[in-house]
Amino acid sequence: MGLAEVKKELKKLEKDKLIDLIGDLYKKQKSVKEYLDFFVNQDEEKLLEIYKDRVLFAFYPNRGRNYSIKDAKQALKEFEKLEPSPEYIADLRLYYVETGIDFCNDFGNMDDSFYNSLSSVYYNCISLIQSLDLIAIFEQRLLKLLDNTHKVGWGIGDYFDEEFSNHFPGIKYNYQTFDI
């Protein structure tokens, strides 16, 4: 059944039945609850903090669990589906990369898929920041991130430097001289 058929059937329902259906979905589906909570009370700061906690937990879970890059990426996807302001999307993407790099610095080198994920999100993040001219908001965090990437192996620092320079040619960064 497609969306058109679902809409057609929903239009047949009385208002009370529709409210009951949405209430049931709210109780049974976590993603529906989060969406409706945000729809009713659009507190983007609070929402961002909730999703930052999810990203952090994915990288630094409780004892006995391994980190999950999949869960961290899922948090990004779910956050973006809620359609917050682009500045908040950039913020969470940057937080994802910052947390991933911190994780590498804490626990050592990871596999290629880990670095590919960080690189992909980093590229999307700085592209968004550039397209919306948000560099003034994120410049210091990005420079600190660049500094932290050079403590990680596999050339990820060089890739991050290059992409940063390509996106923000007016901002000079030199790992050897940058001090936070």
N, C-alpha and C positions, 0 to 999 in steps of 0.2 A: 504494500500500500504506500502510495506517495503522499507528499505533503498536501497536494490539492485535495485528495480524497479525505484526508484527516480533517482539513479545514472545513470541507463540506459537511462532514458528520458533526463536527463541533458546533457549527452554526445551527444545527437542528436542536441542540440541547438548550434547555431553559437555563436562565442565569444561575439559579441555585445549584443545578446539577453541574454546571461548568465550574462553579466555585468549589464544590465538593471534589471534583476531579483534580483540580489544581491543588487543593489541600492534601489529597491523598499523595499526589506526586511530590509535594513538598516534604511530606513525612517519610516517604520511601526512597527518594532519590537525592543523594547528597548534592549532586551537581545542580539539580532543580532548586534545592533549598538555597544554595549559595547564590544562584542567579536571581531568585526572587528576593532574597535578603538585600542584594545589591540594588535591584530594581526599585525596591521600596525606600531604601536608605543609601543613597549613593555616596558613601564615605570612602573615597578612594584611598585615603591615607590608611585607614583601618584595613581595607581590603589588601593593600600592598603589604602591610605587615603580616597579615595571615599567610599570604603566599610566600613571603620571604622566610617565614618559619618553616613552611613546607619544603622549600628549597634547602634550607639549612639542615633540616632533619633528613632529607634524602642523602646528603653528603656525609652528615655526622649523625647517624642513627643511634638509638640506644644500644647498650651492650647486647652482643649476641646476634646482631644484624649487620649485614654488609651494606656498604653504600649502594645507592641505586641511581645511576645517571638517568635511567628511564623514568623514575619517579620525579626527579628534578625537572626533566624536560616536560613531563606531563603537567606539572604545576604551572610551567610557563604557558603551555597550550590552554589550559583551563582558565588561567587569568586573562589571557588575550581574548578568549571567547566571551568574557563578560563585558568587553569593550570599554575598558577604562580609558582615560586620556592617554594619548601617545607618550607623554612624559613619564607616566607611571609604567608603561610597557618597557620603555628604555631603561628605567630604573631597575625593574625586576630582571631584565636581561643582563644588565651590567652586574647586578648582585649575583646572579647565577655564575657568571664567569669569575668574578672576584672570589666567590666561595669555592669554586672548582680549583682555582689556582692556589688558594690557601690550603685546600685539601692536599694538592700535590706537594706543596712545601712542607706540610706536616707529615705526610706518609711516603713520600718518594714518588718515583716515576710510575705512570699508569700505562695502559695499552693505547694503541692507535685510536680505537673508537672513542675513548675518553677525550683525547686531545682533539679529535675531529669534531666532537660535539662542542667543546669549548670554543674552538675556532669558528665554527659555523654560527654559534650564538653571538660571539664577539663581532663577527662581520655584520650580522643583522642588526646588532645593537648600534654600532658606530654608523652604519648606513642610515638608521632611523634618526640618530642624533644629528647627523649631518643634514639630512633632508628637512628636518624641522628647525635647524639652526639652534640646537639646544646645548652647544658645546660649552657655553658659559656656565651652565648648571652642572655639567658632568666633567669638566676639564681636569680638576684636581683628582677626582677618583680614577679617571682614565690614566693619568700620569703615574699615580701610585700603582695601578694595576700593571702598567708597563714595567715598572721597576720590579715588581714581584714576579713577573714572568721570567725574568732572567735568572731566577734561582731554580727554575724548572728546566729539565733537559729537553731533548728532542727538537730543539730549534723553535719552540713555540714563541719564545720571546722575540726572535727575529721576525717571525710572521706577524705578530701583533704590532711590532714597531713599523713594519712596512705598510700594513693596512692603515695604521694610525696616520702615518705620513701621507699616504694617498688620499685619505679622507679629509685631513686637516693640515694642508701644506703650510699654512701660516703659523703653526705652532711647532716650535723646534723642541725636540726631545733627544737627549743624548744620555744613554744609560750610565756612562762613566761619570757624568757631572751632575746628574739630577739628584737632588737631595730633598726629601720630604720632611 
